[in-house]
């Protein structure tokens, strides 16, 4: 009987080493998995943040373009300077905004459509002023058109600000 006890105890260090190695392997695997998941989450959040920043910058560009158009049409109406269209970039900001919203933030589509409608209303008014040659009308009538344009521009500004506020929901600090 003592011979059997000695033979079982002689394997104890080997079994202990194997169990220790297995525990070390599980710990290393768990740590690696945790770090990988953490890195993936951080990368995902950085991609989301970059998209949100791009949308914000597009909103600034859109506002700048609309403000420029309003200034030109007001000069056209009151100073009778020619209305010249700007060159359109390869990918217009409104199209790029639509792409980003449709691909990554579909829950913001209604807000984008509200902005688009307000821009379309303003654009229709600007184009009608130009096409109808309203700059030849009496001052009081041109003032009415100017006031309507400023009112429509105000609506665009409200929609842009609403859009910016809704972007905050998607930002994780």
N, C-alpha and C positions, 0 to 999 in steps of 0.2 A: 504494500500500500504506500509506503513512503516513496517508492520509486515513481509511482503515478503522480503524486503531489509535486515532486521535483520536476517532472516533465511538463506539467501544466504551468507551473510558475516560470519555467524557462521561456515560455512564449508570451508572458505578460508584458515585457518591455516592447516586444514587436507589436503586439496588439495595441498597446498604449501609444506607440509612435504612429501607427496607422490611424487610430482614432484622432490623435492630435493633428495629423496631416489632413484628415477629412474635415475637421473643424476649421482649420486654417484655409482650406480650399473654399468651403462654404462662406467664410467671412470675406475672403478676397472677392469671390463672385458677387456677394451681396453689395459690397462696397463699390465694385466696378459698375454694377447695375444701377445703384443709387446715383453715382456720379454721372453716368451716361444719361439717365432720365433727367437729372438736374440740368445738365448741359443742353439737352434737347429742349427742355422747357424754356430755358434762358434764350436760346436761339430763336425759338418760336415767338417769344415775347418781343425780342429785338426786331424780328421781321414785321410783326404787327405794328410796333411803334414806328418803324420806318414807313410803312404804308400810311399810317395816320398822319405822319409829318408831311408826306407827299400830298395827301388830300388837303391838308391845311395850306400848304404852299400853293396848290392849284386854286383854292378858294381866294387866296390873295391875288393871284394872277388874274382870275376871272373878275374880281372887284376892280382891279386896276384897269383892265380892258374896258369894262362897262363904264367906268368913270371917264375914261378917255373918250369913248363914243358919245357920252352925254355932253361932255365939254365941246366936242366937235359939232354936234347938232345944235347946241345953243349958239355957238359962234355962227353957224350956218343961218340960223333963224334971225339973229339980231345984228351980227356984223356982216352978214352975207358973204362970209368966206366959204370957199368950196369945201364940200364934205368929201374927204378922201378916206377910203377904206384902208386899214392896215393890212400888211401881209399876214396871212394865217400861218402859224407854225406847222411843221410836218404833222404833228398830232395835236389838234386843238385841245385846250385845257378842259373844255366840257366833255369831249369824247374820252379823254384820259380819266377824268373824274368818273364818268359812267362805267368805264372798264373796271376801275378799282372797286367801286361800290358793288357792281354786279358780281365780281369774282370773290371779294373778300368780306364785304359788309352788306349782304342783301337786306338786312333789317333796316338799313338807312335809305332804301330805295324811295320811300314815300317822301322823305325830306329832300332827296335829290330831285324828284319830280316837281315838288313845290318850287324849288329854286329854278328849275328849268322853265316852268310855266311863267314865273315872274320875269325871267330874262326874255322869254319869247314875247310877252306882252310889251315889254320895253322896246325890244327890237322892232316889233311891228309898228309901234308909234314913231320910232326914229325913222324907219324906212318910209312910212307914210308922209312924214314931214318933208323928207327929201324928195320923194317921187311927186308929191302934190305941189312942190315948189311953194311951200308955206312961207318962205322968206320974202315973198312978194306981197303977202297979206298985210293988213293994218297992224300997228303995234299991239293994240289990245288983243287981237286974235293970236298973234305970235306969243304974247304973254300967257294966254290960256294954254297954248300948246306947250310952252316951257314949263308951266306949273304942272301939267299932266305928266310930262317927262320926269320932273323932279319927284313927283308922287310915285311913279312907277320905279324910279331908281331907289327911292326909300324902301319900297316893298322888296326889291332885290337885296338891299342891305340887311333888312330884317331876316330874310331867308338865309343869307350867308352867315349871319350871327347865330341863328338857330342851328344851322349845320355845324358850326364850330362848337357850340355847346353840346350837341349830341355826340361829337367825336370824343369828348371827355369820358363818356361812359366806357369807351373801348380802351382807354389808357390805363395800364397797370403801373403803379409807382413802385 
